[in-house]
Amino acid sequence: MRVPGDDKSDSLMIGQDTPKYFDDDGTEISPDLIPKPDLCITCKKDGESGEEEILCSLTRADQQGEEEFMCEAYEPRDIEK
């Protein structure tokens, strides 16, 4: 049984609307400082909030510094005519 407040995940759920992100070393990172690849800008999910925003931020953070960015959730925007 878990005791409320015994780890970071519980403290995130109580009174906080903004998710926190941590790298593999446990250092907190700001998703606003993670560069947004061109692929993300052309994705129809770009700018969505909630769970989609969290998944996108985690994907970008995980691949930061990689030569090529890949995203399995990518969906191209519909081109307006």
C-alpha positions as CSV (number, residue, x, y, z in Angstrom):
1,M,0.0,0.0,0.0
2,R,1.3,3.4,-0.9
3,V,1.2,6.3,1.6
4,P,0.2,9.6,0.0
5,G,3.1,12.0,-0.3
6,D,5.8,9.3,-0.1
7,D,7.2,10.0,-3.6
8,K,7.4,12.6,-6.4
9,S,4.4,11.2,-8.3
10,D,2.0,11.9,-5.4
11,S,3.2,15.4,-5.0
12,L,2.6,16.1,-8.7
13,M,-1.0,15.0,-8.4
14,I,-1.9,17.2,-5.5
15,G,-2.5,20.9,-6.4
16,Q,-0.4,21.0,-9.5
17,D,-1.6,21.3,-13.1
18,T,1.8,21.5,-14.8
19,P,3.6,18.2,-15.3
20,K,7.3,18.1,-14.4
21,Y,9.9,16.4,-16.5
22,F,13.1,14.7,-15.4
23,D,16.0,13.3,-17.4
24,D,17.6,9.9,-16.7
25,D,19.8,11.5,-14.0
26,G,16.8,12.9,-12.1
27,T,17.5,16.5,-13.1
28,E,14.3,18.5,-13.8
29,I,14.1,19.8,-17.3
30,S,11.8,22.4,-18.8
31,P,9.9,21.3,-21.9
32,D,9.9,24.9,-23.1
33,L,13.7,24.7,-23.5
34,I,13.6,21.5,-25.6
35,P,14.0,22.4,-29.3
36,K,10.9,21.6,-31.5
37,P,12.0,19.7,-34.6
38,D,10.5,20.7,-38.0
39,L,8.5,17.4,-38.0
40,C,6.6,18.5,-34.9
41,I,5.7,21.8,-36.4
42,T,4.1,20.1,-39.4
43,C,2.2,17.6,-37.1
44,K,-1.5,18.1,-36.5
45,K,-0.9,17.3,-32.8
46,D,1.4,20.3,-32.4
47,G,-0.1,22.7,-29.9
48,E,-2.5,20.2,-28.3
49,S,-2.7,20.2,-24.5
50,G,-3.1,17.5,-22.0
51,E,-1.8,14.0,-22.5
52,E,-0.7,14.6,-26.1
53,E,1.4,17.5,-25.1
54,I,3.1,15.4,-22.4
55,L,3.8,12.6,-24.9
56,C,5.2,15.0,-27.5
57,S,7.5,16.7,-24.9
58,L,8.8,13.3,-23.7
59,T,9.5,12.2,-27.2
60,R,11.4,15.4,-28.0
61,A,13.4,15.2,-24.7
62,D,14.3,11.6,-25.3
63,Q,15.7,12.3,-28.7
64,Q,17.4,15.7,-28.0
65,G,20.8,15.8,-29.6
66,E,20.1,12.9,-32.0
67,E,21.0,13.3,-35.6
68,E,17.5,12.4,-36.9
69,F,14.2,12.9,-35.1
70,M,11.6,10.2,-35.4
71,C,8.1,10.1,-34.0
72,E,5.7,7.1,-34.3
73,A,2.7,9.3,-33.3
74,Y,3.3,11.8,-36.2
75,E,0.2,12.8,-38.2
76,P,0.6,15.4,-41.0
77,R,-1.6,18.5,-40.8
78,D,-4.3,18.8,-43.3
79,I,-3.3,21.3,-46.0
80,E,-5.9,24.0,-46.3
81,K,-6.8,24.9,-49.9
